[in-house]
Structure formats: C-alpha cells, structure tokens
Amino acid sequence: MSNHLFYNQVAIVTGAGIGIGYEIASQLAAQGAKVILNDIDENLAKSASEKISKYGGICEAFGGDISTIEIIEGIVKFAVDKFGKLDILIANAGITTFGNFLDYQPESMQKLLQVNLFGTFFLTQAAAKQMVLQGYGGSILLTSSVTAHAAHLNLAAYGMTKAAIDQLSKNLIVDLAPHNININTIVPGATLTERTLEDAEYIKTWSRITPSGRPATVEDIANAALFLVSPLSRQIMGQNLVIDGGWVSVGVSPY
C-alpha cells in the first residue's frame, strides 16, 4: 500500500493547462492520484498531461470547453471509462472579463456566465451524480477569487460570478453531505501565474500591499486545494478558504 495521500484516487482538474490548475493536477499526480487534466486548448492539455506523466504521474488529457454540456458529460464518462470511478472534482476552469461597469457589454457577460456559472454548476452536478452512483462519497472543490469578497476596479461582473460560486459550495452541502461528498471553495488572491506575470509591476505592487509581503505562488494555492480534497478534511464542508497573504483583511487597493 502506498503512503501517498491520494493513492488510487481518480481526479478531474479543469482549466489545468497552465497556472493554478496545472500545479494542482501535478501535485495530485505526485501524491498518487490518477488525474484527468482538462483545458479548453487541447494541445495545451496534452502537453501539460505529458509533462506530468514524464515525472512519473498518471495523467490523461481531455481537451474541450468545459462550459458545454457535451464536454462536461464527456469528461466524467472518460474518467469512469478509463479508471473505473471518480473520487475528486476540482472545477478550476474560469474566465475573467474586465470592464468599467458603466460601459460593460452584454456579450462579455454572456460568455462569463456560461463558463464561470453554467459550466461550474453542471460539471459539479455531473461529478456528484457519478459519486452518488458509486455510493462511497467524494470531494468537490470549486475555484473562487478574492474579488468575490472585496471590490476591485473593472471586475464587477467577474467578482459577482465568483461570489455565486462561493454560495454554490455552501448551498450544495444540503444535497451532497448525505452522500458523504464534501464541497468547498478555494479563494485565491493575487497569485504569480503566467498571466499575472505579464504585468511588470505585479510583484512590486502586491508585495507592497499584502500583509505577508508577497503575492501567492501557485504552490500556495495548490497546497490549500489538496488539503480540502484530502481525507484530512472530510468534516470541512461549505467553506470558502481565502489564500491571499491577508490582503482581503486589510483591503488595500492596488490602484
């Protein structure tokens, strides 16, 4: 028997081609999980999956837009066909749309709602149905943002969707706890990723205004994620765990 925390567990991680999602998938695989790695960019999903496999992890790519019912149903079926079950869902895929509230356009909102809310809701439903069918429970983790907890310039619509995701994880304990499925939310603050590092001032700005003196790394976020889907946290349900170095507590604007 392996001493790895996730030995023989089967996990789906969405939005995992790069950044936080990739780090979570990589750490799960390193701890013994069999991982299905999703990204909307099929080539990115394949290269990320191959990288994890090269390091000795078990990881299969599943490319596609996780805000569509076909891909949602397809990825759950793929996990079960490939590995016989599904133990963990990490619904990490999401998009950000920026825009001044007074000028924000309906088409931006439609795509945002489709990915962040429709996709998250129905992927959670599909995974939960499979876990209920199996009869021995599981863990579900959703990805939120500190913009659900603190106002942020040009992110009114995005923050609204993330607040909804926080509430979804609270509400679903009523439906899922009787089936031994726990559901929680990670709430990343400023985090060093490929995208945020495109801003040359990002590290300097967030190091200045974050009580811990630095922005988070993807490892910081993944460590929290793994805890919440591990056997160590089965009694933790409906929680929104903020990982932001204390920023949301002091609320200093980056602008």
Beta strands, then each sheet from edge to edge (+ up, - down):
strand 1: 10-13
strand 2: 34-39
strand 3: 58-63
strand 4: 88-91
strand 5: 138-143
strand 6: 181-188
strand 7: 191-192
strand 8: 216-217
strand 9: 240-243
sheet 1: 3+ 2+ 1+ 4+ 5+ 6+ 9+
sheet 2: 7+ 8+
end
